[in-house]
């Protein structure tokens, strides 16, 4: 590592740059497909019903998957957050070096419908005053999971980036990285977070598009046979157009478009997400 005060010879480098993960990666010629996203939540003033319960009777954390909201007790008030249906990527080109984790200007028009759902789910919120409205950036990965582990092709360079859930994920990520470096492998299966699950096809633009898609789908069910539409056609073979013309239903694996199954004609080449038998059953 070359600095203004001299060079540092490091046996191992870990990029845990957070909002600056992309910039830190570029110092070593690495493009990390992560994207900071704007995220809103609000905190209410004290709610009488919660105050009556006392400090020892906190209500559990809750999530309304249909409403795309989550909530938890904050003091004697409530915190209400949402993953709005239309994501707002922040600083797509680069995170400013002088950014000091200041809060961003709230965009209440983006979350009004989600707040209405929250007030309906928890009627006491309608009567509570708003103590604070927060809009701040955090980093998302292309599939919503962190990117951790050794970077393929670069010796002794590790990453722990795209950790969007803060202290909910940070402890486990740190533990796995430490085990991986010291023992040679983590004590649990971390393939869903391993940076090796993405290849060179995962460009910065891909990271922005897919991270936005997964932000918007944070509380939406993804079915076993479902393929998501954004960021597709990163790599295609010379047969791609002919396969589609023959009724192929296409999926992607490591960025490569591949035929999953064939229908009778292109118009019928689509899947319907389900936990039961999918449309492919009659064909396959």
Residue pairs with C-beta under 8 A, 6 or more apart in sequence:
1 7
1 8
1 10
1 13
2 8
10 156
11 156
12 156
12 158
12 181
13 28
13 156
13 157
13 158
14 158
14 159
14 160
14 177
15 21
15 24
15 25
15 28
15 30
15 32
15 157
15 158
15 159
15 160
15 161
16 159
16 160
16 161
17 23
17 24
17 25
17 161
18 139
18 161
18 163
19 36
19 95
19 99
19 101
19 137
19 138
19 139
20 95
20 97
21 32
21 34
21 139
21 159
21 161
21 162
22 31
22 32
22 34
22 94
22 95
22 204
23 94
23 95
23 97
25 31
25 32
25 159
25 161
28 154
28 157
30 151
30 154
30 157
31 202
31 203
31 204
32 147
32 159
32 161
32 162
32 207
33 141
33 142
33 147
33 198
33 202
33 203
33 204
33 206
33 207
33 210
33 211
34 139
34 140
34 141
34 142
34 147
34 161
34 162
34 207
34 211
35 89
35 92
35 139
35 140
35 207
35 208
35 211
35 212
36 89
36 90
36 91
36 95
36 137
36 138
36 139
36 140
37 87
37 88
37 89
37 90
37 137
37 138
37 139
37 140
37 164
37 211
37 212
37 215
38 87
38 88
38 89
38 90
38 104
38 107
38 135
38 136
38 137
39 81
39 83
39 135
39 136
39 137
39 138
40 81
40 82
40 84
40 106
40 107
40 110
40 111
40 133
40 134
40 135
41 79
41 80
41 81
41 82
41 134
42 79
42 80
42 81
42 115
42 130
42 131
42 132
42 133
42 134
43 74
43 77
43 78
43 79
43 130
43 131
43 132
43 134
44 74
44 77
44 78
44 79
44 80
44 125
44 128
44 129
44 130
44 131
45 77
45 128
45 129
45 130
45 131
46 75
46 76
46 77
46 128
47 76
47 77
47 78
47 124
47 125
47 127
47 128
49 124
50 59
50 73
50 76
50 77
50 78
50 124
51 76
53 59
58 73
59 72
59 73
60 72
61 70
61 71
61 72
62 70
62 71
62 72
63 69
63 70
63 71
63 219
64 70
64 71
64 117
64 118
64 121
64 219
65 219
65 220
65 221
67 82
67 114
67 117
67 118
67 121
68 82
68 83
68 84
68 85
68 114
68 117
68 218
68 219
68 220
69 80
69 81
69 82
69 114
69 117
69 118
69 121
69 219
70 80
70 81
70 82
70 219
71 78
71 79
71 80
71 81
71 118
71 121
71 122
72 78
72 79
73 79
77 128
77 131
78 122
78 124
78 125
78 128
80 115
80 118
80 122
80 125
82 111
82 114
82 115
82 118
83 215
83 216
83 218
83 219
84 110
84 111
84 114
84 216
85 216
86 110
86 216
87 211
87 212
87 213
87 215
87 216
88 107
88 110
89 208
89 211
89 212
90 104
90 137
91 99
91 137
92 208
95 137
101 136
103 134
103 135
103 136
104 135
104 136
104 137
105 135
106 133
106 134
106 135
107 135
108 115
108 133
118 125
119 125
119 126
138 164
138 166
139 161
139 162
139 163
139 164
140 162
140 164
140 211
140 212
140 214
140 215
141 147
141 161
141 162
141 164
141 207
141 211
141 214
142 198
142 202
142 206
142 207
142 210
142 211
142 214
142 231
143 197
143 210
143 214
144 164
144 211
144 214
144 215
144 217
144 218
145 162
145 192
145 193
146 160
146 161
146 162
146 163
146 164
146 169
146 173
146 193
147 159
147 160
147 161
147 162
147 193
147 194
147 195
147 198
148 158
148 159
148 160
148 161
148 173
148 176
148 177
148 190
148 193
148 194
148 195
149 158
149 159
149 177
149 180
149 190
149 193
149 194
149 195
149 196
150 156
150 157
150 158
150 180
150 195
150 196
151 157
151 158
151 159
151 195
152 195
152 196
158 177
158 180
158 181
159 195
160 173
160 174
160 177
163 169
163 170
163 173
173 193
175 186
176 186
176 187
176 188
176 190
176 193
177 186
179 185
179 186
179 187
180 186
191 197
199 254
199 255
201 234
201 235
201 254
201 255
201 256
202 234
202 255
206 231
206 234
209 230
209 231
210 230
210 231
212 230
213 228
213 229
213 230
213 231
217 228
221 273
222 228
222 273
223 273
223 274
223 275
224 275
225 271
225 273
225 274
225 278
225 280
226 271
226 273
227 250
227 251
227 252
227 260
227 271
232 250
232 252
232 257
233 257
234 252
234 255
234 256
235 255
235 256
235 257
236 256
236 257
237 256
237 257
240 250
240 257
243 250
243 259
244 250
244 266
244 269
245 266
246 262
246 266
247 262
247 263
247 264
247 265
247 266
247 268
247 269
248 259
248 260
248 261
248 262
248 263
248 269
249 259
249 260
249 261
249 262
249 263
249 269
249 270
249 271
249 280
250 257
250 258
250 259
250 260
251 257
251 258
251 259
251 260
252 258
260 271
260 280
261 280
261 283
261 284
262 269
262 283
263 269
263 270
263 279
263 283
264 283
270 279
271 278
271 279
271 280
272 278
272 279
